[in-house]
Amino acid sequence: MASGRPKYTLTQHADAQNVLYAFVSVGAVVYIGKTVQRLKTRMYGYENPVATQSTNLKGNKFLLEFLSKGLPVEIHALPDSGLLYYGGFHVNLAAGLEDSLVAALKPTWNKNGI
């Protein structure tokens, strides 16, 4: 955490688009999301939210809460390889999995409205 903002390092998939991502803390999935943007662009939104971005503001708040308590938050990412098709239609893996994973895992941040 630097100057009241969460800082992150992406070691893989920073430039991937159509990514399913999760925030994991102390072995528990606390949030699942998806993005069509590059992953680093999406994470920048959590790091530097603006007043009109309610999801980024809430995510930033939760991240700062955990980090201020000394709880680590890892970012796990599953990029869409572009290989999944149904008939002639590409299936976005991130979009296809997000709802089912949130329903099954019930991450606390998702339940709290981010």
Phi, psi and omega per residue, in radians:
M1 nan 2.291 -3.140
A2 -2.298 2.293 3.116
S3 0.798 0.810 3.080
G4 1.273 0.232 3.130
R5 -2.185 2.470 3.063
P6 -1.197 2.463 3.074
K7 -2.021 2.554 -3.118
Y8 -2.401 2.804 3.018
T9 -2.284 2.137 3.066
L10 -1.720 2.069 -3.124
T11 -1.634 -0.284 3.108
Q12 -2.530 2.712 2.968
H13 1.133 0.300 -3.098
A14 -1.011 -0.648 -3.095
D15 -1.707 0.062 3.134
A16 -1.248 2.547 3.060
Q17 -1.996 2.881 -3.069
N18 0.963 1.131 -3.038
V19 -2.030 2.349 2.931
L20 -1.608 2.243 -3.105
Y21 -2.325 2.751 3.128
A22 -2.434 2.501 2.936
F23 -1.682 2.244 -3.096
V24 -2.179 2.290 3.113
S25 -2.333 2.222 3.117
V26 0.875 0.801 3.069
G27 1.398 -0.017 -3.124
A28 -1.964 2.370 3.044
V29 -1.322 2.049 -3.108
V30 -1.794 -0.306 3.110
Y31 -2.743 2.459 3.039
I32 -2.204 2.296 3.115
G33 -2.513 3.040 3.081
K34 -2.398 2.748 3.089
T35 -2.567 2.528 2.993
V36 -1.673 -0.220 3.082
Q37 -1.319 3.010 2.962
R38 -1.120 2.514 -3.088
L39 -1.013 -0.706 -3.126
K40 -1.144 -0.546 3.086
T41 -1.189 -0.742 3.121
R42 -1.103 -0.753 -3.130
M43 -1.186 -0.577 3.076
Y44 -1.044 -0.615 3.108
G45 -1.092 -0.651 3.087
Y46 -1.250 -0.589 -3.112
E47 -1.296 -0.614 -3.047
N48 -2.303 1.119 -3.081
P49 -1.233 2.639 3.030
V50 -1.960 2.846 -2.983
A51 -0.985 -0.477 -3.089
T52 -1.550 -0.013 -3.082
Q53 -1.876 1.464 -3.029
S54 -1.089 -0.680 3.129
T55 -1.127 -0.754 3.123
N56 -1.136 -0.693 3.123
L57 -1.100 -0.806 3.139
K58 -1.155 -0.751 3.113
G59 -1.086 -0.738 3.096
N60 -1.039 -0.760 -3.139
K61 -1.062 -0.835 3.140
F62 -1.120 -0.726 3.118
L63 -1.067 -0.823 3.134
L64 -1.091 -0.675 3.103
E65 -1.021 -0.888 -3.119
F66 -1.115 -0.833 -3.087
L67 -1.132 -0.632 3.125
S68 -1.177 -0.410 3.081
K69 -1.543 0.041 -3.133
G70 1.403 0.223 3.128
L71 -1.528 2.191 3.130
P72 -1.273 2.624 3.043
V73 -2.258 2.069 3.102
E74 -1.716 2.635 3.058
I75 -1.911 2.076 3.071
H76 -1.873 2.439 -3.058
A77 -2.358 2.449 3.039
L78 -2.214 1.751 -3.140
P79 -1.365 2.634 3.070
D80 -1.316 2.140 -3.120
S81 -1.344 -0.226 -3.124
G82 1.408 0.152 -3.060
L83 -1.743 -0.132 -3.069
L84 -1.586 2.120 -3.130
Y85 -2.278 2.572 2.984
Y86 -2.139 1.963 -2.967
G87 1.085 -2.250 3.102
G88 -1.693 0.187 -3.030
F89 -1.831 2.297 3.043
H90 -1.221 2.365 3.080
V91 -1.843 2.090 3.099
N92 -1.291 1.928 -3.074
L93 -1.021 -0.740 -3.134
A94 -1.075 -0.829 -3.129
A95 -1.159 -0.627 -3.112
G96 -1.248 -0.499 -3.081
L97 -1.684 -0.458 -2.980
E98 -0.948 -0.958 -3.078
D99 -1.046 -0.747 -3.129
S100 -1.149 -0.704 3.128
L101 -1.201 -0.704 3.096
V102 -1.092 -0.749 3.139
A103 -1.125 -0.691 -3.102
A104 -1.336 -0.728 -3.030
L105 -1.626 -0.395 -3.138
K106 0.851 1.005 3.130
P107 -1.063 2.422 -3.039
T108 -1.064 -0.672 -3.119
W109 -1.216 -0.616 3.075
N110 -1.117 -0.708 3.137
K111 -1.184 -0.446 -3.116
N112 -1.594 0.182 2.959
G113 1.637 0.417 2.981
I114 -1.850 nan nan
